[in-house]
């Protein structure tokens, strides 16, 4: 029996931030903070966005089944908002003992340790890594392929994907009206972004049982 509940912790840092000016770094972190706020509002959860180490950031998903949704949304928001800096992040799944007081600075638990260690050992050419409780080769492969597709999104594709993931606009017509473009344009952007192929992947992760105590990763 689990002593503590399971969560997914995303720990990230900005890529080549030391070569960027402070305003660019701050702008990127603002996008990430806003993305966490929007995603949390869409799913009625508090991601407790926390900044650390200057260019580092961390969020928590008390529902680990949303980890793929969150990963795709983060990538989409950065591209849609024309961030000049990319981020990489690790996803650690496991138990947590506390989510901290004011933010995640004093949070602790297996999920936090797994996520932090994974980020420290990520390969330089990767944007996302996944490990932890209930994670097997299939889940890692899904995230790997999702990263490959999402990394090629254009800004307009990412904008449409972000709105779709937020869920406020249920129909393509609604997204089109919000963006001020035609329904055909939205359909083209979502199709070009690979949305039809994400349905099964999102369904698989949203319904995956993370209670199995396996721990495999690839980074």
C-alpha positions in Angstrom: 0.0 0.0 0.0 1.2 3.5 -0.9 2.3 5.5 2.1 2.1 8.7 0.2 0.1 9.7 -2.9 1.7 9.7 -6.4 2.5 12.8 -8.4 4.5 13.9 -11.4 7.2 16.5 -10.9 8.5 18.5 -13.9 11.9 20.1 -13.3 13.5 22.2 -16.0 16.1 24.7 -16.9 16.6 27.1 -19.8 18.9 26.1 -22.7 22.0 28.3 -23.2 20.5 31.0 -21.0 23.9 32.3 -20.0 24.3 33.5 -23.6 21.1 35.5 -23.4 20.4 38.8 -21.7 18.5 39.0 -18.5 15.3 40.4 -20.1 15.1 37.4 -22.5 15.5 35.0 -19.6 12.9 36.8 -17.6 10.5 36.8 -20.6 10.9 33.0 -21.0 10.3 32.3 -17.4 7.2 34.5 -17.5 5.8 32.4 -20.4 6.5 29.3 -18.3 4.8 30.7 -15.3 1.8 31.8 -17.3 1.6 28.4 -19.0 1.5 26.7 -15.6 -1.3 29.1 -14.5 -3.3 28.5 -17.6 -2.9 24.7 -17.5 -3.8 24.6 -13.9 -6.9 26.7 -14.6 -7.9 24.3 -17.4 -7.7 21.3 -15.1 -8.6 22.9 -11.8 -5.2 22.1 -10.2 -2.4 24.2 -8.7 0.9 23.4 -10.4 2.8 25.6 -7.8 5.2 27.0 -10.3 8.5 27.6 -8.5 11.7 29.2 -9.8 15.1 28.2 -8.6 18.8 28.3 -9.6 18.3 31.5 -11.6 17.1 29.8 -14.8 15.5 26.7 -13.3 11.8 26.0 -12.7 9.6 23.3 -11.3 5.9 22.3 -11.3 3.9 19.5 -9.8 1.0 17.5 -11.2 -0.9 15.9 -8.4 -2.6 13.9 -11.2 0.4 12.2 -13.0 -2.0 11.1 -15.8 -1.7 14.7 -17.1 2.0 14.5 -17.6 1.9 14.3 -21.4 -0.8 17.0 -21.7 1.4 19.3 -19.6 4.6 18.5 -21.5 3.0 19.2 -24.8 1.4 22.4 -23.5 4.7 23.8 -22.2 6.3 23.3 -25.6 3.3 24.7 -27.4 3.2 27.9 -25.2 6.9 28.6 -25.6 6.6 28.3 -29.4 3.3 30.2 -29.6 4.6 33.1 -27.6 7.8 33.2 -29.6 10.2 32.5 -26.8 13.8 33.1 -27.8 15.0 30.4 -25.4 14.0 26.8 -25.2 13.7 24.7 -22.1 14.4 21.1 -21.3 12.7 19.3 -18.5 12.6 16.0 -16.7 9.4 14.3 -15.5 9.7 12.2 -12.3 6.7 10.1 -11.2 6.5 8.8 -7.6 5.3 9.5 -4.1 5.5 12.9 -2.4 5.6 13.6 1.3 4.9 17.3 1.2 4.3 19.8 -1.6 6.0 22.5 0.5 4.6 25.5 2.3 4.5 28.6 0.1 5.9 26.9 -3.1 7.9 23.8 -4.0 11.2 25.0 -2.5 10.7 22.8 0.5 8.7 20.1 -1.1 10.1 16.5 -0.8 9.4 13.0 -1.9 10.5 10.3 -4.3 9.0 12.2 -7.3 11.1 15.3 -6.6 14.3 13.3 -6.2 13.7 11.3 -9.4 12.9 14.4 -11.4 16.0 16.3 -10.1 18.4 13.4 -10.7 17.0 12.8 -14.2 17.5 16.4 -15.2 21.1 16.3 -14.0 21.8 13.3 -16.3 19.8 14.3 -19.4 21.7 14.2 -22.7 22.5 17.5 -24.2 20.3 16.9 -27.3 17.1 16.0 -25.4 14.2 18.2 -24.3 12.2 15.8 -22.2 13.1 12.8 -20.1 10.7 10.5 -18.1 11.3 8.1 -15.3 9.8 6.8 -12.0 7.0 4.7 -10.6 4.8 3.0 -13.1 7.0 4.1 -16.0 8.0 1.4 -18.5 9.4 1.4 -22.0 6.0 2.1 -23.6 5.5 5.3 -21.7 9.1 6.5 -22.4 8.6 5.8 -26.1 5.4 7.8 -26.2 7.1 10.8 -24.6 10.1 10.4 -26.9 7.9 10.5 -30.0 5.8 13.3 -28.7 9.0 15.4 -28.2 10.1 14.6 -31.7 6.9 15.8 -33.2 6.3 18.8 -31.0 9.9 20.1 -31.5 9.0 20.8 -35.1 5.8 22.8 -34.5 5.6 26.3 -36.0 4.4 29.2 -33.9 0.9 29.1 -35.5 0.6 25.3 -35.1 1.7 25.6 -31.5 -0.8 28.4 -30.8 -3.7 26.2 -32.1 -2.4 23.2 -30.1 -2.2 25.2 -26.9 -5.8 26.4 -27.3 -6.9 22.9 -28.0 -5.1 21.5 -24.9 -6.6 24.3 -22.7 -10.0 22.9 -23.6 -12.0 26.2 -23.4 -12.7 26.0 -27.1 -14.3 22.7 -27.9 -14.7 23.1 -31.7 -12.4 24.1 -34.5 -14.8 26.9 -35.2 -14.4 28.3 -31.7 -10.6 28.2 -32.0 -10.8 29.9 -35.4 -13.1 32.7 -34.1 -10.7 33.3 -31.2 -7.7 33.5 -33.5 -9.5 35.5 -36.2 -8.8 32.9 -38.9 -10.9 30.4 -40.9 -11.9 27.0 -39.6 -9.9 25.5 -42.5 -6.8 27.3 -41.3 -7.2 25.9 -37.8 -7.8 22.4 -39.2 -4.7 22.7 -41.3 -2.6 23.9 -38.3 -3.8 21.1 -36.0 -3.3 18.5 -38.7 0.1 19.8 -39.5 1.0 19.7 -35.9 0.1 16.0 -35.8 -2.9 16.3 -33.5 -4.8 13.3 -35.0 -1.8 11.1 -34.0 -1.7 12.4 -30.4 -5.2 11.1 -29.5 -4.1 7.6 -28.7 -0.9 8.7 -26.9 -2.8 11.2 -24.7 -5.5 8.5 -24.0 -2.9 6.0 -23.0 -1.1 8.3 -20.5 -4.4 9.7 -19.2 -5.5 6.2 -18.4 -2.2 4.6 -17.4 -1.9 2.9 -13.9 1.1 4.5 -12.2 0.7 2.3 -9.1 3.1 -0.3 -10.4 6.5 0.2 -8.8 8.7 0.1 -11.9 11.4 2.6 -12.6 12.9 2.8 -16.1 14.1 5.9 -18.0 15.7 7.0 -21.2 17.4 10.4 -21.6 
